[in-house]
């Protein structure tokens, strides 16, 4: 998608990159910020308590994200022994990322509706397109990261909820087979036409439509039919 954007509409491609960098940066910063709030300064000491994208971007992960739609940023470190409540503070740190993505999408949606609804900018203005991309990217990041599979953020909540010994077999399966299943799903989604992550894309577009007060599917098609 990104290469098509780059050659078809460089301005939208730049908006896409800025939206990705902004979303990833806020996501990772939120992990670091909540970690500090809960008593651990590991991320701060390693220069991750910042909104500078260069501190959070993994070059390989960014390239793969641009080319195939799946990638990653540098994971934010934390030391559970510094936390006030290691079990649940770890969950709070993990979920801070997806929660921040929700609020970024919500804020972008409000700005979109105010500016477009008031006629300040046109529907296909570059700023409105950027806001739309920001909404959609953050919703995708939020929903993808709450999947309860390591190393995604949702795994911390899963393991905290199912920490009783009777769930040991389930925990082992999720910890060992989960990442393998996730990788297969990512490869299928990236290199085939199968919408493996329909349980993410459909809710993301539905929430996006609520935020902008119109059809996100239709708006998406309108944008990419410009070139």
Backbone bond lengths (Angstrom), bond angles and torsions (degrees), N, CA, C in turn:
res aa  C-N    CA-C-N  psi(-1)  N-CA   C-N-CA  omega(-1)  CA-C   N-CA-C  phi
1 X - - - 1.459 - - 1.524 111.37 -
2 X 1.345 116.26 -43.60 1.453 119.44 -175.72 1.520 111.77 -63.35
3 X 1.341 117.44 -40.93 1.468 119.92 -179.92 1.523 110.69 -63.88
4 X 1.329 116.85 -38.77 1.463 120.33 175.76 1.522 110.37 -61.90
5 X 1.326 115.81 -41.49 1.459 120.26 177.64 1.523 110.98 -63.65
6 X 1.316 115.74 -45.24 1.457 120.94 -175.06 1.516 111.76 -60.27
7 X 1.322 116.72 -42.48 1.462 120.12 -178.54 1.525 112.45 -86.46
8 X 1.330 116.42 -27.51 1.462 119.26 -178.83 1.507 114.01 -87.88
9 X 1.330 116.35 -37.32 1.467 120.83 -178.98 1.523 109.07 -152.83
10 X 1.340 117.39 87.14 1.468 121.04 -177.78 1.524 113.25 -56.23
11 X 1.325 117.46 -34.57 1.468 120.44 -178.83 1.526 110.71 -64.09
12 X 1.336 116.66 -43.34 1.468 119.79 178.52 1.527 109.96 -68.70
13 X 1.334 117.06 -34.14 1.468 120.89 177.49 1.522 110.30 -61.86
14 X 1.335 116.77 -41.58 1.467 120.40 178.01 1.528 110.09 -65.43
15 X 1.334 116.38 -41.99 1.467 120.22 177.50 1.523 110.32 -60.49
16 X 1.317 116.74 -38.42 1.464 122.69 178.65 1.526 110.60 -62.53
17 X 1.346 116.40 -45.53 1.465 120.93 -180.00 1.532 110.85 -64.23
18 X 1.336 115.82 -45.25 1.470 119.91 179.94 1.528 110.49 -61.67
19 X 1.329 116.35 -40.35 1.465 120.39 179.02 1.529 111.08 -64.35
20 X 1.327 116.57 -41.30 1.463 120.53 178.77 1.523 111.18 -65.10
21 X 1.336 116.42 -48.61 1.462 120.32 -178.93 1.528 111.30 -61.81
22 X 1.323 116.18 -41.43 1.467 120.42 178.99 1.514 110.98 -63.09
23 X 1.327 116.54 -45.48 1.463 121.60 -177.24 1.525 111.56 -64.75
24 X 1.328 116.67 -46.76 1.460 120.73 -179.76 1.524 111.07 -64.92
25 X 1.332 116.03 -41.28 1.463 120.35 -177.93 1.524 111.84 -63.16
26 X 1.323 116.16 -47.50 1.466 120.08 179.99 1.529 110.64 -64.59
27 X 1.323 116.32 -38.63 1.467 121.51 178.14 1.530 110.66 -58.94
28 X 1.333 116.39 -51.71 1.458 120.32 -176.90 1.530 111.98 -71.19
29 X 1.325 116.79 -38.37 1.462 120.60 176.99 1.526 110.50 -58.95
30 X 1.328 116.57 -38.65 1.460 120.92 -178.78 1.524 111.26 -64.05
31 X 1.343 116.84 -38.91 1.464 120.08 174.33 1.527 109.88 -57.52
32 X 1.331 115.55 -49.79 1.464 120.92 -176.87 1.528 111.45 -64.10
33 X 1.321 116.43 -40.85 1.461 121.32 -177.22 1.526 111.54 -65.14
34 X 1.322 116.57 -46.47 1.463 120.11 179.78 1.533 110.15 -67.75
35 X 1.330 117.09 -34.67 1.459 120.24 175.94 1.522 111.11 -58.70
36 X 1.321 115.72 -43.96 1.466 119.41 178.12 1.525 110.76 -65.48
37 X 1.332 116.68 -41.72 1.463 120.09 179.31 1.524 111.79 -60.00
38 X 1.334 116.33 -32.79 1.470 120.46 -177.56 1.530 112.29 -91.16
39 X 1.337 117.08 7.29 1.465 120.01 171.81 1.500 117.22 108.41
40 X 1.329 118.33 -0.42 1.465 120.51 -178.26 1.526 110.72 -112.31
41 X 1.330 117.27 123.65 1.463 122.18 -178.15 1.535 112.29 -105.77
42 X 1.333 116.98 16.09 1.463 120.58 -178.84 1.524 111.87 -56.19
43 X 1.331 116.41 -47.83 1.467 120.60 -178.71 1.528 110.83 -64.39
44 X 1.326 116.34 -38.82 1.462 119.94 179.33 1.526 110.67 -64.19
45 X 1.335 116.70 -43.52 1.454 120.72 179.71 1.527 111.89 -63.44
46 X 1.329 116.66 -27.72 1.468 120.81 -179.72 1.522 112.52 -94.08
47 X 1.328 116.52 12.20 1.463 121.19 174.41 1.509 115.22 76.70
48 X 1.343 117.01 23.48 1.458 119.67 -176.90 1.529 113.14 -99.59
49 X 1.328 117.04 -7.61 1.466 120.01 178.32 1.530 107.78 -87.12
50 X 1.321 115.54 65.96 1.451 122.17 -175.63 1.523 109.99 -152.65
51 X 1.334 115.37 155.56 1.468 120.57 175.81 1.525 111.17 -98.79
52 X 1.317 116.15 17.05 1.465 121.20 174.81 1.529 108.62 -80.50
53 X 1.323 118.34 114.93 1.473 120.59 -177.29 1.522 113.57 -56.89
54 X 1.322 117.52 -30.49 1.466 120.57 -177.45 1.525 112.14 -62.93
55 X 1.325 116.61 -24.49 1.466 120.01 179.70 1.518 112.24 -76.73
56 X 1.314 117.62 -19.01 1.460 121.35 -172.34 1.528 114.47 -114.07
57 X 1.310 117.42 -22.13 1.466 120.08 -173.14 1.526 111.40 -78.03
58 X 1.304 115.08 132.14 1.461 122.35 170.47 1.528 106.53 -98.60
59 X 1.337 118.54 117.69 1.476 120.89 -174.75 1.523 113.78 -53.20
60 X 1.328 116.48 -46.44 1.467 119.99 -179.46 1.524 110.66 -64.72
61 X 1.308 116.05 -44.83 1.460 120.15 179.60 1.507 112.64 -62.51
62 X 1.337 116.55 -37.94 1.467 120.63 179.62 1.519 111.02 -67.96
63 X 1.317 117.01 -43.50 1.468 121.27 179.97 1.530 110.49 -61.51
64 X 1.323 116.18 -45.44 1.469 120.17 179.14 1.526 110.91 -64.49
65 X 1.329 116.23 -36.50 1.462 120.15 178.62 1.516 111.05 -64.55
66 X 1.331 116.35 -41.11 1.459 120.75 179.98 1.527 112.08 -69.44
67 X 1.330 115.44 -40.37 1.468 119.54 -175.18 1.527 113.42 -81.29
68 X 1.328 116.36 -39.78 1.467 119.71 -171.60 1.525 114.47 -119.58
69 X 1.336 116.38 -6.32 1.457 118.91 178.33 1.512 114.56 87.65
70 X 1.345 117.63 -0.43 1.458 121.83 177.50 1.517 109.22 -132.95
71 X 1.328 116.25 129.94 1.453 120.39 179.85 1.502 109.70 -163.83
72 X 1.304 116.37 -159.97 1.457 120.14 -177.46 1.521 110.59 -159.10
73 X 1.327 114.77 162.79 1.455 122.08 171.44 1.526 107.33 -108.47
74 X 1.325 116.90 176.03 1.459 119.71 177.08 1.532 109.25 -67.80
75 X 1.311 117.53 130.10 1.473 118.75 178.00 1.529 110.82 -65.76
76 X 1.312 116.13 140.68 1.465 121.02 179.35 1.528 108.87 -84.40
77 X 1.322 117.83 123.80 1.467 120.31 -178.46 1.527 112.19 -79.75
78 X 1.305 115.41 152.58 1.464 120.68 170.73 1.522 108.69 -153.42
79 X 1.312 115.21 154.94 1.460 121.49 179.86 1.522 108.50 -109.79
80 X 1.328 118.24 108.84 1.472 120.80 -175.94 1.527 112.95 -60.53
81 X 1.349 117.52 -23.40 1.458 120.25 -178.91 1.525 112.44 -72.41
82 X 1.341 116.17 -13.83 1.461 119.66 177.39 1.530 112.43 -91.57
83 X 1.316 116.44 -8.78 1.455 120.51 -174.44 1.531 111.95 -81.75
84 X 1.320 115.79 150.87 1.466 120.98 179.92 1.531 110.88 -67.75
85 X 1.329 115.79 -38.45 1.465 122.20 178.31 1.525 106.90 -136.35
86 X 1.344 117.42 87.01 1.475 121.32 -171.85 1.521 114.81 -49.12
87 X 1.334 117.46 -42.02 1.465 120.33 -176.40 1.529 111.65 -64.38
88 X 1.328 116.58 -56.45 1.457 119.39 -173.62 1.519 113.22 -87.63
89 X 1.325 118.05 -25.04 1.461 119.27 174.61 1.527 110.63 -66.72
90 X 1.335 115.89 -32.60 1.470 119.65 175.86 1.530 110.45 -63.34
91 X 1.326 115.36 -37.79 1.464 120.45 177.41 1.523 110.34 -66.53
92 X 1.323 116.18 -43.16 1.468 120.35 179.62 1.523 111.15 -61.55
93 X 1.329 116.68 -42.47 1.465 120.70 178.46 1.525 109.89 -62.27
94 X 1.329 116.41 -44.61 1.465 121.01 -177.78 1.527 111.60 -64.28
95 X 1.332 116.55 -46.33 1.467 120.28 -175.48 1.529 112.76 -77.21
96 X 1.331 117.08 -11.76 1.470 119.91 178.01 1.526 110.73 -60.36
97 X 1.330 116.63 -34.79 1.467 120.13 -179.91 1.519 112.53 -64.28
98 X 1.351 118.65 -58.46 1.468 120.55 178.44 1.523 113.31 -59.20
99 X 1.342 116.96 -37.65 1.460 119.34 179.08 1.523 110.81 -64.24
100 X 1.329 116.92 -39.24 1.467 119.98 177.95 1.527 110.42 -63.64
101 X 1.338 116.56 -36.76 1.464 119.97 178.04 1.519 111.37 -63.23
102 X 1.329 116.40 -38.00 1.463 119.75 178.01 1.525 110.77 -62.38
103 X 1.318 116.80 -45.50 1.455 119.67 -177.20 1.530 112.36 -70.01
104 X 1.333 117.05 -32.31 1.471 119.61 174.69 1.525 109.36 -65.05
105 X 1.340 116.65 -44.47 1.466 120.62 178.41 1.523 110.79 -62.30
106 X 1.324 116.80 -41.75 1.463 121.30 179.11 1.530 111.12 -63.35
107 X 1.323 116.74 -45.26 1.460 121.03 179.49 1.534 110.82 -63.25
108 X 1.336 116.00 -45.81 1.459 119.98 179.48 1.527 110.90 -62.72
109 X 1.346 116.17 -36.67 1.463 120.10 178.38 1.518 112.19 -65.35
110 X 1.335 116.50 -40.52 1.460 120.23 178.36 1.520 110.69 -64.41
111 X 1.333 116.21 -45.52 1.473 120.57 179.37 1.524 110.29 -62.40
112 X 1.340 116.31 -41.63 1.464 121.15 178.92 1.523 111.05 -58.75
113 X 1.336 115.74 -49.16 1.470 119.65 -177.05 1.522 111.93 -66.39
114 X 1.331 116.51 -36.55 1.464 119.83 179.72 1.526 110.56 -67.61
115 X 1.326 116.16 -49.38 1.464 119.87 -175.79 1.528 112.73 -70.55
116 X 1.332 115.79 -45.47 1.470 119.00 -179.37 1.522 110.44 -73.66
117 X 1.331 116.36 -42.41 1.467 120.15 -178.96 1.518 112.98 -63.11
118 X 1.329 116.08 -34.61 1.466 120.30 -179.88 1.525 112.07 -85.30
119 X 1.312 116.72 -2.75 1.459 120.66 179.57 1.512 114.35 76.08
120 X 1.339 115.96 16.09 1.470 119.68 178.53 1.521 110.45 -67.65
121 X 1.332 116.61 -39.65 1.463 121.57 176.36 1.519 108.65 -130.42
122 X 1.324 115.57 153.28 1.455 121.43 177.74 1.527 110.61 -75.69
123 X 1.312 115.67 160.08 1.458 121.26 -177.83 1.529 112.17 -60.53
124 X 1.337 116.45 -34.82 1.459 120.35 -178.95 1.526 112.02 -106.08
125 X 1.335 116.41 23.77 1.449 121.76 171.30 1.529 108.96 -68.16
126 X 1.333 117.70 151.34 1.465 120.50 -177.33 1.528 111.28 -60.75
127 X 1.322 118.05 -36.09 1.460 120.82 179.32 1.526 111.07 -66.49
128 X 1.322 117.11 -42.23 1.470 119.91 179.08 1.529 110.38 -66.05
129 X 1.325 116.70 -36.45 1.471 120.32 176.87 1.523 110.03 -65.41
130 X 1.338 116.41 -42.55 1.467 120.42 178.37 1.528 110.60 -60.70
131 X 1.317 117.20 -45.10 1.465 120.96 179.60 1.516 110.88 -62.14
132 X 1.331 116.04 -40.47 1.457 120.77 178.27 1.524 110.68 -62.49
133 X 1.332 117.12 -45.88 1.461 121.30 179.09 1.528 110.55 -62.92
134 X 1.327 116.01 -37.59 1.461 120.81 178.78 1.535 110.35 -63.89
135 X 1.315 115.84 -41.80 1.467 120.49 177.94 1.526 110.37 -61.91
136 X 1.316 115.82 -52.82 1.458 120.57 -174.27 1.529 112.05 -65.58
137 X 1.331 116.90 -43.60 1.465 120.62 -179.57 1.525 111.45 -62.18
138 X 1.326 116.15 -42.63 1.454 119.00 -178.75 1.521 111.91 -69.26
139 X 1.317 117.51 -34.59 1.464 120.00 176.30 1.527 110.82 -67.07
140 X 1.328 115.91 -40.83 1.465 119.15 177.08 1.522 110.87 -64.18
141 X 1.340 117.21 -43.78 1.457 121.15 178.94 1.526 111.10 -61.40
142 X 1.322 115.77 -43.61 1.457 120.52 -179.85 1.526 111.21 -60.77
143 X 1.322 116.62 -51.97 1.465 120.94 -175.05 1.520 112.39 -70.10
144 X 1.329 116.54 -35.77 1.463 119.78 179.56 1.526 110.79 -68.13
145 X 1.329 116.04 -42.19 1.457 119.37 -174.60 1.518 114.10 -74.13
146 X 1.320 118.53 -15.38 1.470 118.82 177.55 1.526 112.16 -87.86
147 X 1.333 117.67 1.40 1.467 119.80 172.80 1.530 107.66 -60.96
148 X 1.327 118.51 128.89 1.471 121.05 -174.01 1.520 114.44 -78.81
149 X 1.321 116.19 56.72 1.462 121.40 -179.69 1.528 108.85 -132.45
150 X 1.317 116.98 132.10 1.461 121.19 175.75 1.518 109.48 -63.40
151 X 1.340 120.53 136.68 1.470 127.42 9.29 1.530 113.60 -98.05
152 X 1.315 118.82 19.96 1.457 121.09 -177.97 1.533 110.50 -71.64
153 X 1.330 114.80 157.79 1.465 120.73 -173.32 1.522 113.05 -61.82
154 X 1.322 116.76 -33.02 1.454 120.20 -178.31 1.518 113.65 -63.80
155 X 1.343 116.83 -20.45 1.464 119.48 -178.97 1.521 111.46 -65.40
156 X 1.341 117.31 -31.35 1.471 120.19 -179.52 1.531 110.46 -64.64
157 X 1.320 116.29 -40.50 1.461 119.92 177.84 1.520 110.46 -68.22
158 X 1.326 116.53 -41.91 1.464 120.80 -179.71 1.522 110.97 -58.74
159 X 1.330 116.77 -49.37 1.460 119.96 -176.78 1.525 111.99 -70.01
160 X 1.335 117.18 -27.18 1.468 119.83 176.18 1.516 110.89 -72.04
161 X 1.321 117.51 -37.92 1.464 121.84 -178.99 1.531 112.06 -75.02
162 X 1.337 115.68 -33.22 1.467 119.99 -176.45 1.537 110.25 -112.12
163 X 1.331 115.56 53.80 1.461 119.62 -178.32 1.524 113.63 -95.06
164 X 1.341 117.11 -2.87 1.464 120.35 178.99 1.534 109.47 -69.12
165 X 1.321 117.57 143.30 1.476 120.61 -179.84 1.526 114.90 -52.40
166 X 1.339 116.91 -29.88 1.465 119.14 -177.83 1.526 112.16 -67.22
167 X 1.356 116.69 -15.87 1.462 120.44 178.92 1.525 112.38 -99.36
168 X 1.333 116.85 13.20 1.458 120.43 -174.85 1.528 112.17 -58.71
169 X 1.324 117.38 -41.09 1.464 120.50 -179.06 1.525 111.00 -64.99
170 X 1.333 116.12 -41.33 1.454 120.39 177.95 1.525 110.55 -65.41
171 X 1.327 117.06 -42.33 1.458 121.90 178.88 1.523 110.70 -61.34
172 X 1.311 116.17 -42.13 1.464 120.70 -179.65 1.523 110.70 -64.73
173 X 1.331 115.63 -41.92 1.473 119.46 179.44 1.523 111.07 -62.89
174 X 1.335 116.31 -46.38 1.466 120.48 -179.30 1.524 110.98 -64.35
175 X 1.333 116.47 -38.86 1.462 120.86 -177.49 1.518 112.59 -71.50
176 X 1.328 117.54 -34.58 1.467 120.67 -175.33 1.527 113.21 -98.28
177 X 1.332 116.27 -44.35 1.458 119.79 -177.09 1.532 112.87 -90.24
178 X 1.330 115.70 -26.69 1.463 119.84 -178.38 1.516 114.17 -54.32
179 X 1.340 117.90 -52.49 1.464 119.53 179.68 1.534 113.11 -60.63
180 X 1.328 116.65 -34.93 1.463 120.46 179.00 1.529 110.77 -66.70
181 X 1.334 115.34 -44.62 1.469 119.98 178.55 1.523 110.22 -63.60
182 X 1.331 116.14 -41.14 1.466 120.70 179.22 1.521 110.66 -62.12
183 X 1.326 117.59 -43.66 1.464 120.80 -179.51 1.526 111.19 -63.68
184 X 1.323 117.15 -41.39 1.471 120.49 177.69 1.521 109.82 -62.27
185 X 1.318 116.68 -42.57 1.470 121.25 179.22 1.521 111.04 -62.86
186 X 1.327 117.05 -41.34 1.470 121.58 178.98 1.526 110.51 -63.60
187 X 1.335 117.01 -44.54 1.467 121.01 -179.89 1.526 111.42 -64.65
188 X 1.319 116.89 -41.64 1.462 120.59 177.78 1.522 110.88 -62.53
189 X 1.316 116.02 -41.88 1.462 120.48 -179.28 1.516 111.83 -68.28
190 X 1.357 116.48 -37.14 1.465 121.10 -175.97 1.527 112.77 -76.54
191 X 1.337 116.82 -34.59 1.462 119.51 -171.50 1.528 114.81 -114.18
192 X 1.324 117.31 4.43 1.461 120.66 174.97 1.522 108.81 -132.36
193 X 1.305 115.84 176.27 1.465 120.83 179.20 1.533 111.67 -91.85
194 X 1.330 116.95 6.29 1.455 121.46 -178.97 1.528 109.84 -75.43
195 X 1.307 116.85 126.46 1.458 121.01 178.89 1.531 108.64 -86.95
196 X 1.332 115.34 76.13 1.455 121.16 -176.83 1.523 111.05 -62.13
197 X 1.309 115.91 -37.20 1.461 120.66 -175.94 1.524 111.99 -97.57
198 X 1.320 115.82 42.52 1.470 120.88 178.03 1.523 110.93 -61.65
199 X 1.338 116.03 -28.83 1.465 120.37 -179.86 1.532 111.15 -72.48
200 X 1.326 116.66 -7.28 1.465 121.72 173.73 1.516 110.34 -105.26
201 X 1.332 116.27 -48.01 1.460 120.14 -175.15 1.524 112.74 -65.43
202 X 1.323 116.94 -41.85 1.469 119.13 -178.37 1.534 112.12 -65.05
203 X 1.352 118.80 -49.21 1.473 118.15 176.13 1.528 112.42 -63.27
204 X 1.339 117.21 -35.59 1.468 120.32 -179.30 1.523 110.56 -62.52
205 X 1.322 117.02 -46.26 1.466 120.12 179.64 1.526 110.84 -68.72
206 X 1.329 116.90 -34.57 1.468 120.05 179.22 1.527 110.97 -66.21
207 X 1.337 116.64 -45.83 1.470 120.58 178.29 1.516 110.49 -65.40
208 X 1.333 116.06 -40.00 1.460 121.75 178.30 1.528 110.39 -59.26
209 X 1.323 117.03 -42.30 1.465 120.95 179.63 1.527 111.08 -62.42
210 X 1.338 116.21 -38.72 1.461 119.99 177.05 1.528 111.08 -64.80
211 X 1.324 116.05 -39.03 1.458 120.35 -176.65 1.528 112.47 -70.08
212 X 1.334 117.25 -39.24 1.468 118.73 -177.08 1.527 112.21 -93.52
213 X 1.330 116.82 -8.42 1.458 119.80 179.37 1.503 113.94 72.79
214 X 1.306 116.52 31.32 1.463 122.07 179.73 1.512 109.72 -165.65
215 X 1.321 116.29 -173.14 1.452 120.85 -178.32 1.527 111.42 -84.04
216 X 1.331 116.10 114.00 1.462 120.08 177.27 1.522 110.83 -69.29
217 X 1.327 115.88 -34.81 1.464 119.07 177.64 1.524 110.24 -60.21
218 X 1.320 116.10 -46.96 1.459 120.39 179.80 1.509 112.35 -65.45
219 X 1.337 116.27 -39.90 1.463 120.15 179.84 1.519 110.43 -66.13
220 X 1.331 116.22 -39.56 1.465 121.75 178.09 1.527 110.05 -59.09
221 X 1.316 115.69 -46.62 1.470 120.43 179.18 1.521 110.31 -63.25
222 X 1.308 117.63 -40.31 1.472 122.12 180.00 1.523 111.34 -61.23
223 X 1.332 116.01 -42.25 1.460 119.97 -179.53 1.519 111.56 -64.42
224 X 1.318 116.32 -47.68 1.446 119.78 -174.56 1.518 113.82 -82.67
225 X 1.324 116.07 0.09 1.476 119.76 172.59 1.521 110.39 -94.96
226 X 1.340 115.90 2.32 1.461 120.14 -179.91 1.528 112.23 -74.97
227 X 1.324 117.16 -14.98 1.469 119.92 -177.47 1.513 110.16 -140.51
